[in-house]
Amino acid sequence: MGRIRGMKHDLRIAAALRREFSDWRLWLARAIVVGVAAAAGLTVVGFTWLTERALEHFFALRAAWWWAPLVWTPLCTAAIVWLTRRYVPGAAGSGIPQVMASLDSSVDAANRGLFVSIRLSLAKIALTSWGLLAGLSLGREGPSVQIAAGVMHGAKRWLPRRSAVTEHGLLVAGGAAGIAAAFNTPLAGVMFAIEELSRRPEQRSSGLIISAIVLAGLVAISIDGNANYFGVIRVPEIELALLWPGLLVALCSGVAGGLFARLLIVSLRGQSADGLSRWRLKRPVLFAAACGLAVAIIGVTTDGATFGSGYAHTKSMLAGEETVPAVYLLFKFIATWLTAWSGVPAGIFAPSLAIGAALGNDVALLTGYPHATALIALGMVGFLAAATQAPLTAFIIVMEMIDGHAMVLSLMACSLVASGVSRVLSRPLYSTLAQMQLGRIAPAPAPAETVEPEARPPDSRTQG
């Protein structure tokens, strides 16, 4: 009996192998997905390089003429918003809500191009880079999600019929690949797909989707190197003394991040009765110029500290080379909000990390805790988790970016507490903005009413 069972088992294995290797469509689909995933990773790497060069040129302009941002920033902001609204309205904002909207079950293939496409990806690259060239307080990570999703979505035309890889799977893989390549963190990309993007399991192709996400991150690592973006923080052995200041950071970052998300939702919804919201609706380009001017004034007042993504200041704080003033937290918060409110293509991940780092630094100064880098890392993960309400993604991103494996439990606890506090203050940011994006779909025309012959009114020409 044992020999018979063994033979049956061998036959099943042989049949499974024949099915696996005899279907050329399966292997063609896999090759296409893997190849396009590599292309998506390369695209994000190129986008990263372009944004970094753009920000360098802005700071060179500011170094030559300190007053230049007061003219350059509002003019660029107005031009970016005008071009975006006129030609590519789907490129406005972060890009993550667009990808989430494209994954909604109510969106058909005809309308999916409103949210993701190769055209929108190219526009997002150009306009986001221009925003950093203008010195606006924005990040490139959210836009990277929409860019990579557009590249992956373009692969659908090459897939064979009856392929197990669906448009939904391509969009999930592309969006998560954008996070993986932007942060050099493949694991964070996988978690982002699970926590934010995926709403239904892709049982037959989930392994291929995860492989595509990881491959995009590995492409970025192979080009940019395996170094952590913010270096390796030196944290001594976690002790009980961290409990009180760490809890304070978690609570403060939860409140600040929740208020930030609520402020963005109210502002971008544009349904308030205040004068600024009415002005934004009636004169969006002029309003954008005013936002750009305000960002420029804040940047000049803070000696350039609030311009750009904030990576340089965050890295300096983690390295213990810089202690920013307490007002940096407030000014960076306002500059990032105004940038998003203006309507330019802009992400909030990098500015959120900078705001959280400043918050942790302020708590370290307030409590006198000697190991400020630990509180800075907690502030980063806390504010990002609170603003996005994606605690697991935030925790993994920060852990991988700073090589903070010594603080795994502390980072995870801070992320969960801050996200919980934020949920009391605000609805989830990205899902709410995604619902607003769905409002861009034109409603289907109502069927014309037919009038029965006997109910038809008499012809006026026959009356009298």
N, C-alpha and C positions, 0 to 999 in steps of 0.2 A: 504493500500500500504506500509505503514511504517513497519507493522509487516512482510509482505512478504520479503521486502528488508533485514530486520533483520535476518529472517530465512535463506535467501540465504547467508548472510555474515557468519552466524554461521556454515553453511554447508561447506563453503570454508575453514574456520578455521579448522574444524574437518578433512577435507580431507588433508589439509596441515600437520596436526599433525600426521595423519596415515602414510603419505609418509615419514615424518621425522623419526618416530620411528619404522617403519616396515623394513627399509633398514639396515640390519645388516652390510653391507659393509661400509656404511657411518660411523657408530659408531666404527667399527674396524679401519678404516683409521684414525679417530680422535684420538683414543687411542694410536695408533702406533706413530703418529706425536707428541703427547704430551709426551709420554714416551721417545722418542728419543731426543726431545728438552731438557728434563731434563738431559738426559745422556750427551748431548752436553755441557750444562752448567756445569755439574760436571767435564767433561773433561777439560774445560777451567780453572776451579778453580784449578784442580790438576796441570795443566800446569803452572799456575801463581805461585803456591807454589814451584814448581820445579825450575823455573827461579829465584825466590827470593833466594832460598837456593844456587843456583849455583853462583849468584853474591856475596853472603856472603862469600863463600869459596874462590872466587877470591880475595876479599879484605883481607881476612885472609892470603892468600899466599903473597900478596903484603906487608902486615904489617910485615911478618916474614923476607922477603928478598925484599928490594926495587927494586932490579935489575931483579927480577924474570919475570916481564911482558916482558922484552926485549927478553927473550928466549921463554917463555911460550906462549905469544900471537901470534907471527908469526907461531910457530909450529902448534898450534891449528887451526889457520885460514887456513893454507895449508891443514891440514888433513880434515877439514870440507868441503872445496871446492872439494877436491879429491873424498871424499865419495859422495858428492852431485852430482857431474858431472857423476860419474861412475854408481851409483845405483838409485838415485832419482832426476833427473834433474828438475822434476816438483816441488820440494820443495825449489828451490833457490828463493832468493828475498823475497819480502814482503808477498805474499800470496793473497793479494787482487786482483792483476791483473789476477792470475790464476782463481779465482772464477768468475771474470767478463768475462774471456775468455770462461769458461765452460758454461756461460749463452748465449753466442753468438749463433744466429740462424744457423750459418754454421757448428756448432760442433754437430756431431751425437753422439749417445750413445756409439759407439765403441771407440771414441776418447776422451770422457769426462774423462776417467780415467787418461789421461795425466795431468790433472789439479787438480782434486779432487778425493780422495779415502781414505779409512781407512788406507791403507799402507802409503800414503803421509802424512796423519795426524800424524801417529806415528813417521815417520821420521822427520816431522817438529818439533814435541815436543822435540825429542832428540837433533837435530842439533841446534835449536835455543837456547835451554838451554846450550848446549856446547859453543855456541857463547858468552853467558853472563859469563860462567865459564872462558872463555878466556879474558874477560874484554872489548870486542868490544862494540862500541857505537851503540846499537840497542835497539829496543822495541819489546815487545811481542804481541802487539795488532793486528797488521797486520797478523802475523802468526796465531793468534787466529781465525781470520776470515776463513782462509783456513782449520784449524783444525776442527772447528765446522761445516763448510760446508761439509767436508768429512764424519763426523759422521752422519749428517742428510741425506746425499746422500745415505749412506748405508741402510737407511730405505726403499728404493724403492723396494727391493726384498721381503719385508714383506707386502707391500700394496696389497689389493685385486685388481683384474682386474676391469677395468672401474672405477677406483677411480678418484674422482675430484681433488685429490692432484697430481700434476705433478712433474717431476724431476726439472723443473724450479722453482716451488714453494718451493720444499725442499731445493734447493741450496740458494735461496733468504733468506729463513728462517734461514738456517744454518749460512750463512755469517753474517747476521745481529745479530743473537744470539751470535756470537763470539764477536762482539763489545759490546753488552749489558752485557755479562758476564765479559769481560776483564776490562771494566771501571766501573762496577756496575751501569750502566746507561741504564735501559730498554728503556726509551724514545729515547735516542740517537741511539739505535739499530733499532728502527722503522724508524727513520728519515734516517739512513744510507741505509736501504733497499729501501726507496723511492727515495733518491737522487742519490745513486751510483749503486745499484745492479739491481733494478727492471726496466726492459725495456718494459714490457708488463703487463697489469693488470691481476691478477688472480681473476676474479670476483666471482667464486664459492667457492673459498677457502681462500680469502684474510683475513677473520676474523680468520680462523684457523692458518694462517701463522703468523699474528700479535700476536696471543695468544702464539704461540711457541716461538717467539722472547722475549716477555715479561717474559714467564716462565723461559727461560734460564737466564735472568737477575735476576729474583727473587731467583733462585737457588743459584746464586753467592752471592746475598745479604744475604740470610739465613745462609750461611756458613761463609762469611767474615764479616758479620755485615752491618748495614745500614749507617755506618760512611762514610763521604765523603773522597775520597782518599787523597786530599790535605788539609782536614780540612775545617773550615769555615773562610773565610777572613773577616776581619773587615774593612768595607769601610764606611766612613762618608757619609752624604747626598751629592749626586752628585751635583756639582755646576758648574758655568760657567767657572771657572778656569781650569777645566779638558779639555775644548774644544781644546785648542792649543796643549798641550802635547799629548792628546789622538789622535788627528788628525796626529800628527807627528809619533806616534807609528803605527797607521794604515798604513800610507804611507811607512814607513821604513820596517815594517813587510811584506807588500805586495811586495816590491822590493826584499827583502831578500828571501822570500819564493818562489817568481817567479824565481829568479836566481837559487835557490836550485833545484827546479823542472826541470828547463831547463838543469842544469848541470847533474842531474841524468839521464835524457832522453838521452842526448848526450853520456854520459859515458857508460851506459848500452846497448845502441844500438850498440856500437863497430864498427862504420863505419868511424870513423875519420882516417885521414892519419898520425896522430902524432905517435911518437915512442912508447908511453905508451900503446895506443890502440892496436898497432900491437903486442906488447909484451904480452898483455892480451890474444889476440887471439892465439898466438903461444905457450905460456907457462903460462896457466891460474893458475896452482898450485903455480908456482914460483912467479907469479904476486901477488897472494893472500898472500903469505908469506911476500912480500914486503909491501903490504898494512897493514898487521898485525903489522909489525915492525914499520911502520910510526905511527899507532894508539898508539902503546906502547910508542914510544918516546914522542908523544904529551901528553899522560897520565902521564908519569913520570915527564915531564917538568912542568905540571900544578899541581903537587902533587896529582895526582889521580882524579882530578875534572872531567875530560872528560871520564873516564872509565864508562862503563855500560849505563843504560838507562837515567840517569840524574834525576830520581824522587827525590832523597834525596836533591839535590841542589835546585830543583824547590820548594819543600815543605818548605825548610829553607828560601828561598827568600820570599815566600808568608807569612810566619810567621814573617818576619822581623828579623830573627835571623842571616842572612848571607847576605853580599854584595859582590858578586863575582866581580873580576877585569874585566875590559872592554875586555881583550883578551880572556876571557872565551867564549864569543859569537863566535869569529872567530875560536878558536880551536875546540869547540864542533861542529861547522858547518863542518869543514874539517874532523874531526874524523868520523862523521856520514856519510859523503859522501864517504870516503875511505872504511868504513865498507860495505856500500851498493855496491860499485864498485868492491870489492873483490869477490863478488859472493856468499857469505854465506847466508843462510836463515835468514833474518833480516827485522824487521819493522822499520818505521820511526816516528810513532805517538809520542812515549814518548820522543825521542830526539828532535823532533820538538817543543814539549811543553817546553822542557828545553831551547832550543835556543830562543824561543819567550819570555820566562820569563826573560832571560838574556838581551834581547833587551829592554824590558819594563823597567828593572832595570837601564840600561844605560841611557835611555831617562829621567828617573826620576832624575838621578844624573846630567845629562846635563842641564835640565831645572830648577832644584831646586824644583820640585813639591813635596810637603810634604807627600803626600799619595802614596808612591811608590807601595803599593800592588795593587792599582787600575790599574796602568800602567803595572804592571807585568801580571795581569790577561788579560788585553787588548793585550799585546804582545803574550801571549800564544794562544789566539783565533785567532789573526791576522796571525801569522806565520803558524799555523796549517791549517787555511783556505786557505792561499796562496799556501802552498806546495801541498795540496790535491785538491784544487779548489772545495771543498765541504763545502761551508760556513755555511749552516744550521746545518749539522752534527757537524762541529767544534764548533759552538756556543753552541749547546745543550750539547756536551761533557764537555766543560769547565764550563758551568753554573752549571751542575749537580755535577762535580767533586769538585768544590770549594764552592758549595751552594751560588752562586753569584746572587741570585734573585734580590738584590738591584741594580745590574748593567745590568739588562736584555737588556734594550735599547742600552746602551753603547757597550755591548759585541756584540749585533747583528749588530749594525752599523759598528763597527770595522771589524767584520768578512766579511761583504759585501764589504766594501771599499778595504780591503786587497786582497780579492779574485778577485775583478775587476781589480786591478793593476796587479796582477799576470797573468791574462789572456792576458794582453798586451805583457808580456815578455815570456810566455811559453804556450805550449799546455797542456791540462789536463794530469797530470802525470799518473794516474792509467789507464785511457782509452787508452793512448798511449802505456803503457807497456803491456796492455792486447792485443793490436794488435800485438805487438812483440811476445807474447806468442803464438798467433795463427799461427805464422810462424813455430812452432814446429810440426804442423800436416803435415805428409808426403802427398804430392799431389797424387791423385789417378792415377794409371798407365794408360797411354794412350792406347786405344784399338789398338790391332795389326792390321796392314794394311794387307788387303787381296789382293792378286794378281789374277786377272782374268786369266783363263786358256789360252785365246788367247793372253794375254799380257805377259805371262811368257817367260823369255828369254830361248833360246834353250839350251839344256843340252850340256855341253862341251864334254861329252863322245860321243856324236853323230856327233860332228863336224869333218871335214877333209875328 
